[in-house]
Amino acid sequence: MAWQRREDNGISYYYSELLTRFSWLAQGFSARWPELKVTERSTKGSIGELTEKEAEAENRRHFLAVFGLTADQTWLLKQVHGDVILAVEGPPSPGTTRPEADALVTNGRGVGLATIHADCVPVVLVDPVRRVIGAVHAGWKGTLAGIAPKTLDVMAAKYGSVPSDCFAAIGPAIGPCCYRVTPERVALFQKKWPQLDWEASRSNSTLDLPRINQELLVDYGLKPTRIEQSQLCTACRRADFYSFRREQTGQRMLSVVVMK
């Protein structure tokens, strides 16, 4: 199995084939947005002339609609590259300020969980037994802190999830082909997670953040056959994705998951 590309109503996105077995689940990771005409000032009532912020909101609206969601039904976070996980029971209240956190979990139907990415690792967690989902933003700091297994901790404490029951889809992110770091940063990971394989990182000062997250999930108790890697590097695939490492862009992709 692998992640596949799909286009719906002019919006291109990737989805995990592994998770398509759950008919009650919708999930996807946006590709580069369609180009909308942007001006410095918005012309009221005209979709043809938008500010950059309005164009981003319009593209996100179309993307969420693919999954039967509106912005009012979808949680977005003020991501701070930490390890705070927020459990939500329903959609955000009108006017809710984005909470500072880097992961979300819920057992609520129709509650969209979204994380924002431009190289950092998106991890979608699914407990099909207790019908619980999680969405994780794992940059290097979050990965070092073990945010993905900590999200499973919250799912277990809040909803009774058992790791061996769970599935994980690890989406497009910067790969070891492009993510060169200092030897000191590699050493931080080696010291924190000595049980993982660091041979490649030691030899060329790179980090494979998607693989590290996968190994941490297996170490936590997920079955390897229930974890799917996208194998898509956001920095390599210029035509498909934005990449902060490649182009210092302010544009971002969305990872979304929802129980229908």
Secondary structure, DSSP 8 states (H G I E B T S, - for coil): --EEEEEETTEEEEEESGGGG-TTEEEEEE-S-----B-SS--TT-TTSB-HHHHHHHHHHHHHHHTT--GGGEE--B--SS--EEE-SSS--TT----B-SEEEE--TT-EEEEEESSSEEEEEEETTTTEEEEEEE-HHHHHHTHHHHHHHHHHHHH---GGG-EEEE--B--TTT-B--HHHHHHHHHH-TTS--HHHHHH-B--HHHHHHHHHHHHT--GGGEEE---BTTT-TTT---HHHH--S--EEEEEEE-
